[in-house]
Amino acid sequence: MRKIYIIVALAIGFASCKKELAKVNKNPNGTENPQPDYLLTAAEKLTADTYWGVDNNMNASLLFIQHWAKIQYTDPDRYILNNGSFVTLWNTLYGQSITDLNQVLSIAANQQNNNYKGVALTLRAWAFQLLTDAYGDIPYRQAGNIDSFVTPAYDTQEDVYKGLLADLKTAQAALDPSGPAIQGDPIYSGKIERWKKFANSLRLRIALRIADRDPDVAQQVFTDIQAEGGTYIASNDEIAQLVYLSSPNQNPVSNIFDTRQDYRISKTIVDRLAALNDPRLPVYATVTDDAPHGYVGVPNGLLTADANSLGLSKTSKPGAYFRAPSAPAVIVSYAEVLFDLSEAVSRGFITGDAADLYKQAVLASLAQYGITDATVTANYLAQGSVQYDAGNYKKSVGEQKWIALFGQGLEAFAEWRRLDYPQLAPAVAGTLGGKMPLRFIYPGSEQSLNGANYTKAVEHQGADLLTTKLWFDKN
């Protein structure tokens, strides 16, 4: 039910019982018999918008990971953030996406349509993964069920990840290409075989997320997928992504650049791409308006006056590809899957050629942006700083995955914390005593409206600060 989380929060002090609370908060303009296709479309679009949008991506994780930088209003780039800075991810995913997907699951059970069930479980797992990657311990088992749990308990991050792996295994079994059709699916247009690959690719991602903490569980995921005969996203044509249209259904990045000039590409990634003679630089960055300056990134975390002095015309925006109205919100790319498989080989979870899978991952990332010239790709791969280092797979995979995940701030932020590469310097005028952010702060509403459970989570996980390390971030 739309915006139910906020509405319930306002009503808690006045409601006498949970049943009455649910009645009070019925939307008089909403249908009593929602259709799964409409709910599915809404959940896919809302989650992609939130993942790719301003608060969680452009004003937070893209800055932390030094893909983008701020040239105006630089406080977020200096880590000046509070418990009101990260509300959108929490409220949208809990109050809308997860709630809608729970309704799809209920309708799927009534209609005996396992394909809606499998798709909804896969999308919900992605939404929960985004939340736990960002905050750590979160409501999971009791989330999105207002009739029973007005103030949901928090689950540990370990339990959330393991629960999501179980959900995705269930989704994989439910999805049947020869089963009932589904509608309202802008990601894969109802192609169930691709949803099966997407579900497995998320299982692969989460298995590696916990591999440093619980390698036995991670190993079991690979064993299960192999026993099921499962496959992963296997080409750039199968990338899990939402492709936007023209306004008003344009990419959130395009939408913000229509009216604002706050953002530039980070000097960190411009310098790295330039040092590698990386052919993705013209895709990721735009030459300055003052043409002789070429590609000029902005150092992360400058004081506002220092950033402003660099000049809008003398610094590079993110590339036109990412600012186009129809630019896709990538969820899981083919390149990411290949990097993950390379790492899985290096960890001994599966057999294969880790170096070749790494090479194929780099090629897939280049091809994702139309870079397929054999001479260009061969020269790029031949560089010593690009070649796979079997003695330090985390460095090789981490550095190239950081480049490949450009624009996917939340995922890049999670993988940087997990792999510890590339090695980034804190913001120039950062406010964390020479440290970098390692998580999002819980929304302030949790302290006031779900205080007892919030307090338990903080006691278990550690102080509700940007610098508190999460469970999966072992090293």
C-alpha positions as CSV (number, residue, x, y, z in Angstrom):
1,M,0.0,0.0,0.0
2,R,1.5,3.3,-1.1
3,K,3.3,5.4,1.5
4,I,1.9,3.1,4.2
5,Y,5.1,3.2,6.3
6,I,4.9,7.0,6.8
7,I,1.1,7.0,7.3
8,V,1.4,4.3,9.9
9,A,4.1,6.2,11.7
10,L,1.8,9.2,12.1
11,A,-1.1,7.0,13.3
12,I,0.7,4.8,15.9
13,G,0.0,7.1,18.8
14,F,-3.7,7.1,18.1
15,A,-4.5,3.6,17.0
16,S,-5.9,1.2,19.5
17,C,-5.2,-2.1,17.7
18,K,-3.4,-3.3,14.6
19,K,-6.6,-4.3,12.7
20,E,-8.1,-0.8,13.2
21,L,-4.8,0.7,12.1
22,A,-4.9,-1.2,8.8
23,K,-8.5,0.0,8.2
24,V,-7.7,3.6,8.9
25,N,-4.8,3.6,6.5
26,K,-6.6,2.2,3.4
27,N,-6.2,4.5,0.4
28,P,-9.6,5.7,-0.6
29,N,-8.4,6.3,-4.1
30,G,-6.7,2.9,-4.5
31,T,-8.2,-0.3,-5.9
32,E,-9.4,-3.0,-3.6
33,N,-8.3,-5.6,-6.2
34,P,-4.8,-4.5,-7.4
35,Q,-3.5,-6.3,-10.5
36,P,-0.1,-8.0,-10.3
37,D,1.1,-6.4,-13.6
38,Y,0.6,-2.9,-12.4
39,L,2.2,-3.6,-9.0
40,L,5.1,-5.3,-10.8
41,T,5.7,-2.3,-13.1
42,A,5.5,0.1,-10.2
43,A,8.0,-1.9,-8.1
44,E,10.5,-2.3,-11.0
45,K,10.4,1.4,-11.8
46,L,10.5,2.7,-8.2
47,T,13.4,0.5,-7.2
48,A,15.4,1.3,-10.3
49,D,14.7,5.1,-9.8
50,T,15.8,4.8,-6.2
51,Y,18.9,2.8,-7.1
52,W,20.0,5.2,-9.9
53,G,18.7,8.4,-8.5
54,V,19.8,11.4,-6.5
55,D,19.9,10.7,-2.7
56,N,21.4,7.2,-2.7
57,N,23.5,7.4,-5.8
58,M,24.4,10.9,-6.9
59,N,24.5,12.5,-3.5
60,A,26.1,9.6,-1.6
61,S,27.5,6.4,-3.0
62,L,28.8,7.8,-6.3
63,L,30.7,10.3,-4.2
64,F,32.0,7.8,-1.7
65,I,33.3,5.6,-4.4
66,Q,34.8,8.5,-6.3
67,H,33.0,8.0,-9.6
68,W,31.4,11.5,-9.3
69,A,32.3,14.6,-7.4
70,K,30.4,17.8,-6.4
71,I,31.4,21.2,-7.8
72,Q,28.7,23.0,-6.0
73,Y,27.1,22.5,-2.6
74,T,29.9,20.1,-1.6
75,D,28.8,19.0,1.9
76,P,27.8,15.4,0.8
77,D,31.2,15.0,-0.9
78,R,32.8,16.0,2.4
79,Y,30.7,13.4,4.3
80,I,28.6,16.1,6.0
81,L,25.5,13.8,6.3
82,N,23.0,13.0,9.0
83,N,20.0,10.8,9.8
84,G,17.9,12.7,7.3
85,S,20.3,12.2,4.4
86,F,19.4,8.5,3.7
87,V,15.7,8.5,4.1
88,T,14.7,7.9,0.4
89,L,16.3,4.4,0.1
90,W,14.6,3.2,3.3
91,N,11.2,4.8,2.8
92,T,10.8,4.0,-0.9
93,L,12.0,0.4,-0.7
94,Y,10.1,-0.5,2.5
95,G,7.0,1.7,2.0
96,Q,6.5,1.1,-1.7
97,S,8.7,-1.5,-3.5
98,I,8.7,-4.3,-0.9
99,T,5.0,-3.6,0.0
100,D,4.0,-3.9,-3.7
101,L,6.0,-7.0,-4.2
102,N,4.5,-8.7,-1.1
103,Q,1.1,-8.0,-2.7
104,V,2.3,-9.6,-5.9
105,L,3.3,-12.6,-3.9
106,S,-0.1,-12.8,-2.3
107,I,-1.9,-12.5,-5.7
108,A,0.4,-15.0,-7.2
109,A,-0.5,-17.5,-4.6
110,N,-4.2,-16.9,-5.1
111,Q,-3.9,-17.2,-8.9
112,Q,-1.4,-20.1,-8.7
113,N,1.0,-18.2,-11.0
114,N,4.5,-19.2,-9.9
115,N,6.1,-17.0,-12.4
116,Y,4.8,-13.9,-10.7
117,K,6.0,-15.4,-7.5
118,G,9.5,-16.1,-8.8
119,V,9.8,-12.6,-10.3
120,A,8.5,-10.9,-7.1
121,L,10.9,-12.9,-4.9
122,T,13.8,-12.0,-7.1
123,L,13.0,-8.3,-7.1
124,R,12.3,-8.2,-3.4
125,A,15.7,-9.9,-2.8
126,W,17.4,-7.2,-4.8
127,A,15.6,-4.5,-2.7
128,F,16.5,-6.1,0.6
129,Q,20.1,-6.6,-0.7
130,L,20.3,-2.8,-1.4
131,L,19.1,-2.1,2.1
132,T,21.3,-4.4,4.0
133,D,24.4,-3.4,1.9
134,A,23.8,0.2,2.9
135,Y,22.6,0.1,6.5
136,G,23.6,-3.4,7.8
137,D,21.0,-4.9,10.2
138,I,17.5,-4.2,8.9
139,P,13.9,-5.4,9.2
140,Y,13.6,-8.4,7.0
141,R,11.3,-11.2,8.2
142,Q,8.7,-8.8,9.6
143,A,9.1,-6.1,6.9
144,G,6.2,-5.0,4.7
145,N,3.5,-6.7,6.8
146,I,1.7,-3.8,8.6
147,D,-1.2,-5.9,9.7
148,S,1.0,-8.0,11.9
149,F,4.1,-5.9,12.5
150,V,3.7,-2.1,13.0
151,T,7.3,-1.9,14.5
152,P,9.2,-4.6,12.7
153,A,12.2,-6.2,14.4
154,Y,15.7,-5.9,12.8
155,D,17.5,-9.0,11.5
156,T,21.2,-9.3,11.5
157,Q,23.0,-8.7,8.2
158,E,24.2,-12.3,8.3
159,D,20.6,-13.6,8.6
160,V,19.3,-11.2,5.9
161,Y,21.8,-12.4,3.4
162,K,21.2,-16.0,4.1
163,G,17.4,-15.4,4.0
164,L,17.8,-13.8,0.6
165,L,19.8,-16.8,-0.7
166,A,16.9,-19.0,0.4
167,D,14.4,-16.7,-1.2
168,L,16.3,-16.7,-4.5
169,K,16.6,-20.5,-4.5
170,T,12.8,-20.6,-4.0
171,A,12.4,-18.1,-6.9
172,Q,14.6,-20.1,-9.1
173,A,12.5,-23.2,-8.5
174,A,9.3,-21.3,-9.1
175,L,10.2,-19.7,-12.4
176,D,9.1,-21.9,-15.3
177,P,9.5,-20.7,-18.9
178,S,6.7,-23.0,-19.9
179,G,4.4,-21.8,-17.1
180,P,1.8,-19.0,-17.0
181,A,2.7,-15.7,-18.7
182,I,3.3,-12.5,-16.7
183,Q,2.7,-8.9,-17.7
184,G,4.0,-5.5,-16.6
185,D,7.7,-6.4,-16.7
186,P,9.8,-3.6,-18.3
187,I,13.0,-5.3,-17.3
188,Y,12.7,-8.5,-19.3
189,S,9.3,-8.2,-21.0
190,G,8.1,-11.4,-19.4
191,K,11.0,-13.6,-20.6
192,I,11.1,-16.1,-17.7
193,E,14.3,-17.8,-18.8
194,R,16.1,-14.5,-18.3
195,W,14.5,-14.1,-14.9
196,K,16.0,-17.4,-13.9
197,K,19.4,-16.2,-15.0
198,F,18.9,-12.9,-13.1
199,A,18.0,-14.8,-9.9
200,N,21.1,-17.0,-10.2
201,S,23.3,-13.9,-10.8
202,L,21.9,-12.3,-7.6
203,R,22.7,-15.6,-5.8
204,L,26.2,-15.4,-7.1
205,R,26.6,-11.7,-6.0
206,I,25.3,-12.5,-2.5
207,A,27.4,-15.6,-2.1
208,L,30.5,-13.6,-2.7
209,R,29.2,-10.9,-0.4
210,I,29.4,-13.3,2.5
211,A,32.3,-15.4,1.3
212,D,34.9,-13.8,3.7
213,R,32.6,-14.5,6.6
214,D,31.0,-17.9,5.8
215,P,32.8,-19.6,2.9
216,D,30.9,-22.9,3.5
217,V,27.5,-21.2,2.9
218,A,29.0,-19.5,-0.2
219,Q,30.3,-22.7,-1.5
220,Q,26.9,-24.4,-1.1
221,V,25.3,-21.7,-3.2
222,F,27.6,-22.6,-6.2
223,T,27.0,-26.4,-5.5
224,D,23.2,-25.8,-5.5
225,I,23.2,-23.8,-8.7
226,Q,25.3,-26.4,-10.5
227,A,23.1,-29.2,-9.3
228,E,20.0,-27.3,-10.6
229,G,21.7,-27.0,-14.0
230,G,21.3,-23.2,-13.6
231,T,22.9,-20.6,-15.7
232,Y,23.8,-16.9,-15.2
233,I,23.4,-13.8,-17.3
234,A,25.4,-14.9,-20.3
235,S,25.7,-11.9,-22.7
236,N,25.3,-8.1,-22.8
237,D,21.9,-8.8,-24.4
238,E,20.8,-10.3,-21.1
239,I,21.9,-7.6,-18.7
240,A,19.3,-7.0,-16.0
241,Q,18.4,-3.3,-16.5
242,L,15.5,-0.9,-16.8
243,V,15.8,1.1,-20.0
244,Y,14.2,4.5,-19.6
245,L,12.1,6.5,-22.2
246,S,11.8,10.2,-22.8
247,S,10.5,12.7,-20.2
248,P,8.6,12.2,-17.9
249,N,9.9,8.6,-17.8
250,Q,13.5,9.5,-18.3
251,N,16.6,8.3,-16.4
252,P,16.9,10.1,-13.1
253,V,20.5,11.3,-14.0
254,S,19.1,12.9,-17.2
255,N,16.4,14.5,-15.2
256,I,18.7,16.2,-12.7
257,F,21.1,17.5,-15.4
258,D,18.1,19.2,-17.1
259,T,18.1,21.8,-14.3
260,R,21.3,21.5,-12.2
261,Q,25.0,21.6,-12.6
262,D,26.2,20.3,-9.2
263,Y,28.0,17.2,-10.4
264,R,31.2,16.5,-12.2
265,I,33.1,13.3,-12.8
266,S,35.7,12.6,-10.1
267,K,39.4,13.3,-10.7
268,T,40.1,9.9,-9.2
269,I,38.5,7.9,-12.0
270,V,39.5,10.3,-14.7
271,D,43.1,10.0,-13.7
272,R,42.9,6.3,-13.5
273,L,41.3,5.9,-16.9
274,A,43.8,8.3,-18.5
275,A,46.7,6.4,-17.0
276,L,45.4,3.2,-18.5
277,N,44.5,4.8,-21.8
278,D,41.1,3.3,-21.1
279,P,38.8,3.6,-24.1
280,R,35.8,4.0,-21.7
281,L,37.0,7.5,-20.7
282,P,35.1,9.3,-23.6
283,V,32.0,7.3,-22.5
284,Y,32.3,8.0,-18.8
285,A,33.3,11.7,-19.1
286,T,32.6,14.7,-21.4
287,V,35.3,17.0,-22.6
288,T,35.2,20.4,-20.9
289,D,33.3,23.2,-22.5
290,D,36.7,24.9,-22.6
291,A,37.9,22.4,-25.1
292,P,41.7,22.7,-24.6
293,H,41.4,21.3,-21.1
294,G,40.1,17.9,-22.4
295,Y,38.9,15.6,-19.6
296,V,39.2,17.2,-16.2
297,G,37.8,15.6,-13.1
298,V,37.1,17.3,-9.8
299,P,38.8,16.2,-6.6
300,N,36.3,14.7,-4.1
301,G,35.4,16.7,-1.0
302,L,36.6,20.2,-1.8
303,L,35.4,23.1,0.2
304,T,32.6,24.8,-1.8
305,A,34.6,27.9,-2.6
306,D,37.6,25.7,-3.8
307,A,35.3,23.6,-6.0
308,N,33.6,26.6,-7.5
309,S,36.9,28.1,-8.4
310,L,37.6,25.3,-10.8
311,G,34.9,26.5,-13.1
312,L,32.0,24.8,-14.7
313,S,33.4,25.2,-18.2
314,K,36.8,23.8,-17.2
315,T,35.6,20.6,-15.6
316,S,34.0,17.5,-17.1
317,K,30.5,16.3,-16.6
318,P,29.7,12.6,-16.5
319,G,29.4,11.3,-20.1
320,A,26.5,12.0,-22.4
321,Y,25.7,8.3,-22.4
322,F,24.8,8.5,-18.7
323,R,22.9,11.8,-19.1
324,A,20.7,10.6,-21.9
325,P,17.0,10.3,-21.1
326,S,16.9,6.7,-22.2
327,A,20.1,5.6,-20.4
328,P,19.5,2.3,-18.7
329,A,19.6,1.7,-14.9
330,V,21.8,-1.4,-14.8
331,I,21.1,-3.8,-12.0
332,V,23.4,-6.8,-12.9
333,S,25.7,-6.6,-15.9
334,Y,27.2,-9.5,-17.8
335,A,30.7,-8.1,-16.9
336,E,29.8,-8.2,-13.2
337,V,28.8,-11.9,-13.5
338,L,32.1,-12.7,-15.3
339,F,34.1,-10.9,-12.6
340,D,32.2,-12.8,-9.9
341,L,32.8,-16.2,-11.6
342,S,36.5,-15.3,-11.9
343,E,36.6,-14.6,-8.2
344,A,34.7,-17.8,-7.5
345,V,37.4,-19.8,-9.3
346,S,40.1,-18.0,-7.4
347,R,38.4,-18.9,-4.1
348,G,38.0,-22.5,-5.1
349,F,34.2,-22.5,-5.2
350,I,34.1,-23.6,-8.8
351,T,36.6,-24.9,-11.4
352,G,37.6,-22.9,-14.4
353,D,40.2,-20.4,-15.7
354,A,40.1,-17.3,-13.4
355,A,42.4,-15.3,-15.7
356,D,40.3,-16.0,-18.8
357,L,37.1,-15.2,-17.0
358,Y,38.6,-11.9,-15.8
359,K,39.7,-11.1,-19.4
360,Q,36.2,-11.9,-20.7
361,A,34.7,-9.6,-18.0
362,V,36.9,-6.7,-19.1
363,L,35.9,-7.3,-22.7
364,A,32.2,-7.5,-21.8
365,S,32.4,-4.2,-20.0
366,L,34.1,-2.6,-23.0
367,A,31.5,-4.1,-25.3
368,Q,28.7,-2.9,-23.1
369,Y,29.7,0.6,-24.2
370,G,30.2,-0.3,-27.9
371,I,34.0,-0.7,-27.7
372,T,34.7,-3.9,-29.7
373,D,37.6,-3.0,-32.0
374,A,40.1,-5.9,-31.7
375,T,43.2,-3.7,-31.8
376,V,41.9,-1.3,-29.1
377,T,40.8,-4.2,-26.8
378,A,44.0,-6.2,-27.3
379,N,46.2,-3.2,-26.6
380,Y,44.2,-2.4,-23.4
381,L,44.4,-6.0,-22.1
382,A,48.1,-6.2,-22.9
383,Q,49.0,-3.6,-20.3
384,G,50.7,-4.9,-17.2
385,S,48.4,-2.9,-14.9
386,V,45.3,-4.5,-16.6
387,Q,46.5,-8.1,-16.8
388,Y,45.2,-10.5,-14.2
389,D,47.3,-11.0,-11.1
390,A,46.7,-14.5,-9.8
391,G,48.6,-13.7,-6.6
392,N,46.2,-10.9,-5.7
393,Y,42.8,-11.6,-7.4
394,K,41.1,-9.1,-5.2
395,K,43.2,-6.2,-6.5
396,S,42.7,-7.2,-10.2
397,V,39.0,-7.9,-9.9
398,G,38.4,-5.0,-7.5
399,E,40.1,-2.3,-9.7
400,Q,38.5,-3.4,-12.9
401,K,35.1,-4.0,-11.3
402,W,35.2,-0.5,-9.9
403,I,35.6,0.8,-13.4
404,A,33.0,-1.5,-14.9
405,L,30.4,-0.5,-12.2
406,F,30.6,3.2,-13.1
407,G,27.3,4.9,-12.3
408,Q,26.1,2.0,-10.1
409,G,27.0,3.8,-6.9
410,L,25.4,1.4,-4.3
411,E,26.9,-1.7,-5.9
412,A,30.3,-0.2,-6.4
413,F,30.3,1.0,-2.8
414,A,29.5,-2.5,-1.5
415,E,32.2,-4.1,-3.7
416,W,34.8,-1.6,-2.8
417,R,34.2,-2.3,0.9
418,R,34.3,-6.1,0.3
419,L,37.4,-6.3,-1.9
420,D,39.3,-3.3,-0.5
421,Y,40.3,-2.2,-4.0
422,P,40.9,0.2,-5.5
423,Q,42.7,2.0,-2.6
424,L,41.0,5.4,-2.4
425,A,42.1,8.5,-0.5
426,P,39.5,10.2,1.7
427,A,37.8,13.4,0.6
428,V,40.2,16.4,0.5
429,A,38.3,18.3,3.1
430,G,36.5,15.3,4.6
431,T,35.0,15.5,8.1
432,L,35.6,12.0,9.3
433,G,39.1,12.4,10.7
434,G,40.8,10.9,7.6
435,K,38.3,8.1,7.3
436,M,35.8,7.2,4.6
437,P,32.1,6.3,4.9
438,L,31.5,2.6,5.3
439,R,27.7,2.6,5.6
440,F,24.5,4.7,5.5
441,I,23.0,6.1,8.8
442,Y,19.6,4.8,9.7
443,P,16.7,7.3,9.1
444,G,15.9,9.4,12.1
445,S,12.3,8.2,12.0
446,E,13.5,4.8,13.1
447,Q,14.7,6.2,16.4
448,S,11.4,7.9,17.1
449,L,8.9,5.3,15.7
450,N,10.7,2.0,16.0
451,G,13.0,3.0,18.9
452,A,13.3,-0.3,20.8
453,N,14.2,-2.3,17.7
454,Y,16.5,0.4,16.4
455,T,18.4,0.4,19.8
456,K,18.8,-3.4,19.7
457,A,20.2,-3.1,16.2
458,V,22.7,-0.5,17.2
459,E,23.7,-2.4,20.3
460,H,24.4,-5.4,18.1
461,Q,26.0,-3.8,15.1
462,G,27.8,-0.8,16.5
463,A,27.3,3.0,16.7
464,D,24.9,4.5,14.1
465,L,27.8,6.3,12.3
466,L,29.1,6.5,8.8
467,T,32.3,4.9,9.9
468,T,30.9,1.7,11.5
469,K,32.0,-1.4,9.6
470,L,29.3,-3.8,8.5
471,W,29.3,-7.6,9.1
472,F,30.2,-8.5,5.5
473,D,33.1,-6.0,5.4
474,K,35.5,-8.3,7.2
475,N,39.0,-6.9,6.4
